[in-house]
C-alpha cells in the first residue's frame, strides 16, 4: 500500500471512531436543572464620580452621566400620574 492510501485509511478509521463514540459521551452528561429565578430585587450601582455637570446627557456621553439619568428616560419605568407623590 502506498503512503497516501495508508493516510486515507487511518483518517477514515479515526473519523468512524469519533462518530461512534461521540453520541455515547454526550448522552452520559445530563444537564443540570437550573433554579427558578426570583422576581423583584434591588440593583445597587456604584457611580465612578459625582455629577458635576448635572443631567445634561445630550452634551456628554460618559456612563457617569447616562447611568443615573436612565430611570428618568427609560420606558420600562412607569409612573402613575394619578398617584400623589410621597
PyMOL commands that place a pseudoatom at each C-alpha (Angstrom):
pseudoatom trace, name=CA, resn=UNK, resi=1, chain=A, elem=C, hetatm=0, pos=[0.000, 0.000, 0.000]
pseudoatom trace, name=CA, resn=UNK, resi=2, chain=A, elem=C, hetatm=0, pos=[1.154, 3.489, -0.693]
pseudoatom trace, name=CA, resn=UNK, resi=3, chain=A, elem=C, hetatm=0, pos=[1.529, 6.195, 1.912]
pseudoatom trace, name=CA, resn=UNK, resi=4, chain=A, elem=C, hetatm=0, pos=[-1.495, 8.081, 0.581]
pseudoatom trace, name=CA, resn=UNK, resi=5, chain=A, elem=C, hetatm=0, pos=[-3.761, 5.053, 0.965]
pseudoatom trace, name=CA, resn=UNK, resi=6, chain=A, elem=C, hetatm=0, pos=[-2.479, 4.376, 4.462]
pseudoatom trace, name=CA, resn=UNK, resi=7, chain=A, elem=C, hetatm=0, pos=[-3.091, 8.004, 5.450]
pseudoatom trace, name=CA, resn=UNK, resi=8, chain=A, elem=C, hetatm=0, pos=[-6.619, 7.978, 3.989]
pseudoatom trace, name=CA, resn=UNK, resi=9, chain=A, elem=C, hetatm=0, pos=[-7.399, 4.672, 5.693]
pseudoatom trace, name=CA, resn=UNK, resi=10, chain=A, elem=C, hetatm=0, pos=[-6.187, 5.929, 9.076]
pseudoatom trace, name=CA, resn=UNK, resi=11, chain=A, elem=C, hetatm=0, pos=[-8.165, 9.184, 8.733]
pseudoatom trace, name=CA, resn=UNK, resi=12, chain=A, elem=C, hetatm=0, pos=[-11.290, 7.214, 7.820]
pseudoatom trace, name=CA, resn=UNK, resi=13, chain=A, elem=C, hetatm=0, pos=[-10.881, 4.896, 10.802]
pseudoatom trace, name=CA, resn=UNK, resi=14, chain=A, elem=C, hetatm=0, pos=[-10.372, 7.844, 13.166]
pseudoatom trace, name=CA, resn=UNK, resi=15, chain=A, elem=C, hetatm=0, pos=[-13.447, 9.619, 11.784]
pseudoatom trace, name=CA, resn=UNK, resi=16, chain=A, elem=C, hetatm=0, pos=[-15.599, 6.491, 12.198]
pseudoatom trace, name=CA, resn=UNK, resi=17, chain=A, elem=C, hetatm=0, pos=[-14.344, 6.004, 15.744]
pseudoatom trace, name=CA, resn=UNK, resi=18, chain=A, elem=C, hetatm=0, pos=[-15.150, 9.624, 16.571]
pseudoatom trace, name=CA, resn=UNK, resi=19, chain=A, elem=C, hetatm=0, pos=[-18.660, 9.245, 15.165]
pseudoatom trace, name=CA, resn=UNK, resi=20, chain=A, elem=C, hetatm=0, pos=[-19.256, 6.058, 17.137]
pseudoatom trace, name=CA, resn=UNK, resi=21, chain=A, elem=C, hetatm=0, pos=[-18.016, 7.387, 20.486]
pseudoatom trace, name=CA, resn=UNK, resi=22, chain=A, elem=C, hetatm=0, pos=[-19.407, 10.943, 20.277]
pseudoatom trace, name=CA, resn=UNK, resi=23, chain=A, elem=C, hetatm=0, pos=[-23.068, 10.017, 20.968]
pseudoatom trace, name=CA, resn=UNK, resi=24, chain=A, elem=C, hetatm=0, pos=[-22.056, 7.802, 23.888]
pseudoatom trace, name=CA, resn=UNK, resi=25, chain=A, elem=C, hetatm=0, pos=[-20.205, 10.624, 25.626]
pseudoatom trace, name=CA, resn=UNK, resi=26, chain=A, elem=C, hetatm=0, pos=[-22.890, 13.254, 25.006]
pseudoatom trace, name=CA, resn=UNK, resi=27, chain=A, elem=C, hetatm=0, pos=[-25.702, 11.029, 26.320]
pseudoatom trace, name=CA, resn=UNK, resi=28, chain=A, elem=C, hetatm=0, pos=[-23.898, 10.306, 29.561]
pseudoatom trace, name=CA, resn=UNK, resi=29, chain=A, elem=C, hetatm=0, pos=[-23.901, 14.001, 30.532]
pseudoatom trace, name=CA, resn=UNK, resi=30, chain=A, elem=C, hetatm=0, pos=[-27.315, 15.041, 31.778]
pseudoatom trace, name=CA, resn=UNK, resi=31, chain=A, elem=C, hetatm=0, pos=[-27.996, 18.782, 32.019]
pseudoatom trace, name=CA, resn=UNK, resi=32, chain=A, elem=C, hetatm=0, pos=[-28.452, 20.204, 35.488]
pseudoatom trace, name=CA, resn=UNK, resi=33, chain=A, elem=C, hetatm=0, pos=[-31.818, 21.727, 36.311]
pseudoatom trace, name=CA, resn=UNK, resi=34, chain=A, elem=C, hetatm=0, pos=[-31.483, 25.475, 36.802]
pseudoatom trace, name=CA, resn=UNK, resi=35, chain=A, elem=C, hetatm=0, pos=[-33.169, 27.034, 39.831]
pseudoatom trace, name=CA, resn=UNK, resi=36, chain=A, elem=C, hetatm=0, pos=[-36.318, 29.071, 39.323]
pseudoatom trace, name=CA, resn=UNK, resi=37, chain=A, elem=C, hetatm=0, pos=[-35.455, 32.783, 39.195]
pseudoatom trace, name=CA, resn=UNK, resi=38, chain=A, elem=C, hetatm=0, pos=[-36.970, 35.011, 41.850]
pseudoatom trace, name=CA, resn=UNK, resi=39, chain=A, elem=C, hetatm=0, pos=[-38.878, 38.110, 40.714]
pseudoatom trace, name=CA, resn=UNK, resi=40, chain=A, elem=C, hetatm=0, pos=[-38.067, 41.548, 42.071]
pseudoatom trace, name=CA, resn=UNK, resi=41, chain=A, elem=C, hetatm=0, pos=[-34.999, 42.649, 43.934]
pseudoatom trace, name=CA, resn=UNK, resi=42, chain=A, elem=C, hetatm=0, pos=[-32.703, 45.633, 44.280]
pseudoatom trace, name=CA, resn=UNK, resi=43, chain=A, elem=C, hetatm=0, pos=[-29.967, 46.661, 41.876]
pseudoatom trace, name=CA, resn=UNK, resi=44, chain=A, elem=C, hetatm=0, pos=[-27.131, 48.535, 43.563]
pseudoatom trace, name=CA, resn=UNK, resi=45, chain=A, elem=C, hetatm=0, pos=[-24.811, 50.514, 41.290]
pseudoatom trace, name=CA, resn=UNK, resi=46, chain=A, elem=C, hetatm=0, pos=[-21.806, 52.491, 42.440]
pseudoatom trace, name=CA, resn=UNK, resi=47, chain=A, elem=C, hetatm=0, pos=[-21.003, 55.590, 40.400]
pseudoatom trace, name=CA, resn=UNK, resi=48, chain=A, elem=C, hetatm=0, pos=[-17.442, 56.367, 39.432]
pseudoatom trace, name=CA, resn=UNK, resi=49, chain=A, elem=C, hetatm=0, pos=[-17.706, 60.094, 40.095]
pseudoatom trace, name=CA, resn=UNK, resi=50, chain=A, elem=C, hetatm=0, pos=[-20.115, 62.815, 41.136]
pseudoatom trace, name=CA, resn=UNK, resi=51, chain=A, elem=C, hetatm=0, pos=[-22.334, 64.587, 38.635]
pseudoatom trace, name=CA, resn=UNK, resi=52, chain=A, elem=C, hetatm=0, pos=[-20.628, 67.945, 38.330]
pseudoatom trace, name=CA, resn=UNK, resi=53, chain=A, elem=C, hetatm=0, pos=[-22.351, 68.888, 35.063]
pseudoatom trace, name=CA, resn=UNK, resi=54, chain=A, elem=C, hetatm=0, pos=[-25.837, 67.759, 36.112]
pseudoatom trace, name=CA, resn=UNK, resi=55, chain=A, elem=C, hetatm=0, pos=[-28.150, 65.719, 33.916]
pseudoatom trace, name=CA, resn=UNK, resi=56, chain=A, elem=C, hetatm=0, pos=[-27.149, 67.162, 30.542]
pseudoatom trace, name=CA, resn=UNK, resi=57, chain=A, elem=C, hetatm=0, pos=[-26.920, 63.744, 28.889]
pseudoatom trace, name=CA, resn=UNK, resi=58, chain=A, elem=C, hetatm=0, pos=[-27.004, 65.247, 25.391]
pseudoatom trace, name=CA, resn=UNK, resi=59, chain=A, elem=C, hetatm=0, pos=[-23.761, 67.152, 25.966]
pseudoatom trace, name=CA, resn=UNK, resi=60, chain=A, elem=C, hetatm=0, pos=[-21.777, 64.301, 27.488]
pseudoatom trace, name=CA, resn=UNK, resi=61, chain=A, elem=C, hetatm=0, pos=[-21.726, 60.648, 26.551]
pseudoatom trace, name=CA, resn=UNK, resi=62, chain=A, elem=C, hetatm=0, pos=[-19.995, 59.090, 29.530]
pseudoatom trace, name=CA, resn=UNK, resi=63, chain=A, elem=C, hetatm=0, pos=[-21.555, 56.332, 31.576]
pseudoatom trace, name=CA, resn=UNK, resi=64, chain=A, elem=C, hetatm=0, pos=[-21.264, 58.560, 34.651]
pseudoatom trace, name=CA, resn=UNK, resi=65, chain=A, elem=C, hetatm=0, pos=[-23.922, 60.847, 33.184]
pseudoatom trace, name=CA, resn=UNK, resi=66, chain=A, elem=C, hetatm=0, pos=[-26.099, 58.382, 31.299]
pseudoatom trace, name=CA, resn=UNK, resi=67, chain=A, elem=C, hetatm=0, pos=[-26.477, 55.725, 34.028]
pseudoatom trace, name=CA, resn=UNK, resi=68, chain=A, elem=C, hetatm=0, pos=[-28.099, 57.958, 36.716]
pseudoatom trace, name=CA, resn=UNK, resi=69, chain=A, elem=C, hetatm=0, pos=[-30.459, 59.516, 34.143]
pseudoatom trace, name=CA, resn=UNK, resi=70, chain=A, elem=C, hetatm=0, pos=[-31.647, 56.191, 32.693]
pseudoatom trace, name=CA, resn=UNK, resi=71, chain=A, elem=C, hetatm=0, pos=[-34.573, 55.685, 35.134]
pseudoatom trace, name=CA, resn=UNK, resi=72, chain=A, elem=C, hetatm=0, pos=[-35.882, 59.142, 34.232]
pseudoatom trace, name=CA, resn=UNK, resi=73, chain=A, elem=C, hetatm=0, pos=[-35.793, 58.461, 30.487]
pseudoatom trace, name=CA, resn=UNK, resi=74, chain=A, elem=C, hetatm=0, pos=[-36.486, 54.724, 30.353]
pseudoatom trace, name=CA, resn=UNK, resi=75, chain=A, elem=C, hetatm=0, pos=[-39.785, 53.386, 29.031]
pseudoatom trace, name=CA, resn=UNK, resi=76, chain=A, elem=C, hetatm=0, pos=[-39.575, 50.477, 31.454]
pseudoatom trace, name=CA, resn=UNK, resi=77, chain=A, elem=C, hetatm=0, pos=[-40.087, 52.725, 34.471]
pseudoatom trace, name=CA, resn=UNK, resi=78, chain=A, elem=C, hetatm=0, pos=[-43.753, 53.691, 34.666]
pseudoatom trace, name=CA, resn=UNK, resi=79, chain=A, elem=C, hetatm=0, pos=[-45.077, 56.495, 36.836]
pseudoatom trace, name=CA, resn=UNK, resi=80, chain=A, elem=C, hetatm=0, pos=[-48.740, 56.728, 37.829]
pseudoatom trace, name=CA, resn=UNK, resi=81, chain=A, elem=C, hetatm=0, pos=[-49.893, 60.325, 37.212]
pseudoatom trace, name=CA, resn=UNK, resi=82, chain=A, elem=C, hetatm=0, pos=[-52.963, 59.855, 39.424]
pseudoatom trace, name=CA, resn=UNK, resi=83, chain=A, elem=C, hetatm=0, pos=[-50.972, 58.728, 42.459]
pseudoatom trace, name=CA, resn=UNK, resi=84, chain=A, elem=C, hetatm=0, pos=[-49.953, 61.517, 44.836]
pseudoatom trace, name=CA, resn=UNK, resi=85, chain=A, elem=C, hetatm=0, pos=[-46.265, 61.980, 45.401]
pseudoatom trace, name=CA, resn=UNK, resi=86, chain=A, elem=C, hetatm=0, pos=[-44.900, 60.707, 48.664]
for i in range(1, 86): cmd.bond("trace and resi %d" % i, "trace and resi %d" % (i + 1))
show_as sticks, trace
zoom trace
